[in-house]
């Protein structure tokens, strides 16, 4: 078994799997169960200011989209920060942390955007023995209408200002949680770094309406005939999150800034992908909300097996794919592949044919007996056939070696060359 | 007083009423909405789907399954009915394991096809439960067409003609419409009098009159029909039954399997239907399986199907054979009947073992006897009552004079299946329509 012990900005946990600040971490009962199931850390559900707690709606808080067999692919929520009294939360955090000293305990915070409010909350949590704080600048619904959450995360100057206050009034490690509801994710990350953040975590949820009730004409989730946008998460958001993590990881301004990866992590493989793109650990919510806390056991065993098979340590994995994330104009235009259909694996459904014939390049021939073959003269290697084929590895992309003839272009495959030097590029520079 | 499977002779009520009721309940229960959605999820929406090609009526199966998956079972049913107006019955009786489901790519992928038949039933049941009728007739053409036989071919033909605005009169020799759907299918495949319900639903298109108790050649001639109508369609099925050609086949207790199946379908209280203790069914098709399984379900102690050729030649599908053997029916192959023994009533059937060599089927000379108090003959039906003007080839109507069409089991060109009859009836209607309107 590989050693999964994680040290994220000085916060130690037995594995890199933390539960994100969300409904599963709202109280002692759940968090104890999570630690018992094996979670390495917990980011306690966001605490607000002292005073009357927030209230939640009393109708549905979640909406979802599903894939085949009603597999939950995306979850949307309109729940606010904790609606339990601050003092009870603080007592419970202290009580749990005392019993699980080896686990990470982070407190998520969201208070009004003034120095006094932040100073006050930081003072109140001092006594909990928590390992760090996470600043919730991400929640896109409800609290943002009151000038908190994503409303702060969308203004880099505010992020920097609040982060500075937090570092001024607390010695705890500080993670800034970013909203994806912004044009360029690098800007808030840079602001957090300028403010002195020890790390960023992302992504928080994405503004969303999951569906519309076609009888009531109300967005879902519906509250008395109306709906407000919620925050979208779950497997469906993973590609968006991966890109944002990678953008920060490869940005020269933020290079080296620790990242806690969040967004649709459902299996060990998802976690490994986030870490390869630069995340030092991952946070999970929807997968636990869908399947329960036990899923962490598959994440632990899977990541462990993967590291053993690769004969690398956890820290070797972090950022390993970052050098390979590049701009489009750096891609090798002389990398030529062709689709290849394995006739033994093919079940003759013809989806590749329909996709290619109707929507792509007419590069698959349907022969008598429902035999499907790639026409190399037409194949641009778009990969759509691979993507729509229901049989894994039935259609693969085969690279043409250097010197081979690309039957489509009539040209021989040559060395690396990209768009910046391509003759069709009006601003191409000379190769030498 | 009460009978049991061990009671000698042909007697009723071998099993308690509740057991018989359970035995004849829906053999393949309907999918509920959730099950249907799970099953529909598995369809890959193939290009030029092999299941469509395998369906004699060419139902657009991927489309109707997608319509189920998106919560529009009524639209799915309409897709089915546009190709096959008896899609409800076909969903129950089609040997899907040798048609659409055999061709399903998931059969190739996992050995487990999409449950097309059951999904088709879900769609048609859902839509029929809404009442009404999904199609509207075209404006009247003023033409009339005679359809002989109210079986699947005749009904499909009549519906399509009515749809196109023609008036149709169906002449049916029996007292009820439905043909083999009503009289020839095992009870557990079509429960709750579905065949009649489907006929009633089909007739809601309007413009179709059914005259029952009218037999071609006896009560009406083809010449009469041609005189009174603009076109005639013959869907007369196969009225005769092949003889065993074994000594003693006229003994008491020997009867045609199709009559037993029909009687069973028309009996409202199955505890009154007598069946033998030792039942022997001779034949290798679906009729043999239906007669044998139902005998067993009524409480016969021993039921044996005896088929003269090898098992691979049985026209009952592997699925049907498994169904029989799991019901407790024994199947003996390569044995041909040579004599029926008994003093007045059948007591034993004597068989000779056979070998199927390139020169034909030969008896080996070795014989054996099976104890029997009831024997069902299921060795194929034959064409009877074809009009003189019809040319008959290989036992089927092959050619007819202008103005007369035919389809279903009385004609060749496909297996003798409900779904094939529907396709032929429908296509004949289109041909008649073109001819009348051209």
Interface residues (C-beta under 8 A of the other chain):
Chain A: X68 X69 X70 X347 X348 X349 X350 X351 X353 X354 X366 X370 X390 X391
Chain B: X37 X38 X41 X42 X44 X45 X46 X47 X48 X49 X50 X105 X106 X108 X109
